[in-house]
Amino acid sequence: MTDLFYRAFEERYYATREVIKTLRRQYLPFVEPLKCINSALRVFDIGCGRGEWLELMIESGFDACGMDLDEGMLEACYIKGLPAEKGDAVKYLMKLKDKSHAVISAFHVVEHLSHEYLHVVVREALRVLIPGGLLILETPNPENINVATKNFYLDPTHQRPIPPELMSFLPEYYGFKRVKVLRLNESRNLTENDSQNLYDVINGVSPDYSVIAQKAAPKKIMAIFDQAFN
């Protein structure tokens, strides 16, 4: 693919930059408490794309940087003056210092990785995060029939869908203290109506989900995050 193909593809079939940035605000209740426990509020975003999360984190007072392999996607970061560069973000993660970052994030990246590389991301994130730090992984949700049978395969760089049970098990396996699955942007018809039609069943289930995993920390630190995780 050319450097500009993937960005053109994203602009056609993905939500606008403004919409994505608004959706990313769903994670603020999890990350804002980090300001209470550490002054080194570093965020590393794996596969930062157009930089929506980087921009939001910087606006929220975090020291954020990102990395991506696609020059076309990074162009959007350069235009905004965001701290992003081209490179293999997973290899870069492996070089970061122990307990140096408050957040490691990857939005719609893990479905592009091999299963072995996904293990590396989770294992290395645990090493790099400060006590109480967060790993955020967002990906298409195969529980949604339309996503699992069509939309996922629209992107030619996707590897395979990852069920929430598998994604949440990985950080548990590597030693994260607690893990939460968030099913995102689910149709209100599924939760507010007693009866659903076929369209609701096929399209209404959350099109995306995320796993938020927190590294162990003293109880008084973990308690600051209880409201978000509960």
N, C-alpha and C positions, 0 to 999 in steps of 0.2 A: 504493500500500500504506500501511496505517496504521503509526504508529511502532512498535507492538508486534508486528505481523505477522511480521517477519523473525526476530525473536528467538524467537517461538513456533515458527516453522518450523524453525529451527536446533535448538531443544531437542527437537523431535520426530524429526528425521531425521539430525542430526549427533551425534557422540560427546559425552559429558558433558564438562564443564569439567575435571574431574579427569583424565579419560583424555587429553584434548588436552594438558594441561600436562605429563603424563608423556611423551607422544610428543615434545613439543618438546625434551625433554632430549637427544634424538639430536643436536642441534646444539651442545651444550656443548663437545665436543672441538674444534670450529672456533672458537668465540668466546672460550673461556677463555684461549688464548694471547695475546689482545689485551691482557691485563693486564700482559704483559711489555714492551710496546712503547709504551704511552701512558697518561697519567694522566687524559686527558679521555675517559672511557669512555661517551660518549653513544650512545644507541640510539634511532632513530626508527622506529616500527612503523606502516606504512601500512595503514589499515583494521584497526585493532587489535581490533575485535569485543568479545568478552567479557573480553579482557585476559590470557589465559593466558600469552602470551609476555612481556608487560610484567611480570607478577608474577614469573615465573621469572628474568628479567633483573635485576630489582631485588634479588631474593634472592641473586643471584650477584655482586652488587656493582657493577652497571652503573647509569648514570643514564639511565633509560628513560622515554620518553613516547610517546603514540600518538594517532592521530586517526581518526575514523570518521564517516560521514555518517548512520548509523542510530542514532537516539536510544534505541530499544529495546535494541540491543546494548550501547550505552554505559552503560546503567543498571547492568549487571553490573559494569562498571569502577567506577562511582560507589559502589556498595555496598561494594566492596573498598577504596575509597580510593585507587585507582590514578590516575596522572597521565595522563588522557585527556580529549580534548575533541572537540566536534562541529565538522566542517569538511571541506573538500576537501583530503585529505592530499597529493595530487600537487601542487596549487598551493602548499601549505605547503612541500613539499620544495624547490620551485623558489626559495623565499625564504631557505633556510638558507645559512649562510656556507660558503665553500670550506673543505675539509679540517677540518670541525668535528665529524664523527661517526665512531664506530668501526664501527657496524653500521646499515645500512638494511635493513629487512625488510618482507615482504608475504606473509602466509599466506592462501592462497585468496582473493586479491584480483585478480590479473592476468587471470583468466578473466572478470572483470566489466568489464574495460577495453577500449577500442578498441585496435587495433594501433598507431595513432598515439600514443595516450597511453602505451602500454607502452614505446615508444621514449623518451618523455620521462622515464619512471621510471628506465630504465637509464642514460641519458645524465646526468641530474641526480644520480643516486646516485654515479656516478664522480666528479663534481665535488665533492660534499659529503663523501665519505669521506676519512679520513686515509690516508696511505700504509700499505698492508697491511690496510686496512679491508675489510669484507665486505658484499656484497649477497646477501641470502637471499630467494629467490622459490619459494614452494611452491604447487602447483596440482594439480588432478585429472589423472590420467594416462590419455590416450586409448589407450595401448597395452593397457590393460585393456578387454576387449570389453564387459563389463557397464557400466563407466564410460562408455565411448565411445558406447554405443547407448541407455542408459537413465538411469543415475544422474546424469550430467552435466546432463541436461535437466530433472531434477526441480526444480532451482533456477530460478525464472523470471527471475532477474536475471543469469544467465550469458550471455555473448556467444557464445563458441565455444571448443572445446577447443584447447589449444596443444601440439603435439608437442614432445617433449624436444629434438629436433634444432634446432627453431626457437628455443626458449627459450634454449638454451645458446649459439646463434650470436650472439644480440643483444649480450650483454656482451663476447664476443670482438670483435665488430665495432666496439664503441665504445671498446675499448682496455683492458679488464681483463686483468691479467697471466695469470691462470689461472682455469679454470672447471671445476667438477665437477658431474655429474648424480648425484643420490642417488635411487634408486628405493626408496620407503619401504613398509614393512609388507608385504612380499611373502610369500605363502604358503610355509611351509617345505616343503610337498610338491613345489614346483617346484625347490628347490635340494637337497633331501636324498634324494629318491626317483628311481630310474632311470626309472620309468614314471609317467605322469600320466593321469588320467581327463579326461573332457570338462569336468567342473566345474572342475578345476584350470586348464584352458586358458581358460575363460570368466571365472572369478572370481579366479584365483590370482595373476595378474600384479599388481604393485604398483598399488594404487588411486590413490596419489598419488606425485608425485616432486617434487624440489626442485632448483633450480640454485643453487649457491653460487659466487659470483664474487669474486675477490680483486684489489684494486687493487695496482698495482706498488709495490714498496718495495725498499730495499737487500737484498742477498742474505742477510745475517745475520738480517734480520727475516723474510723469506720462509721461511727454513729452520726457524723456530720452528713453522710450520704444516705442514711436510712430512708429518709422521706422519698428521695428519687427512686431508690431501688424497690421500695414498697408500693 
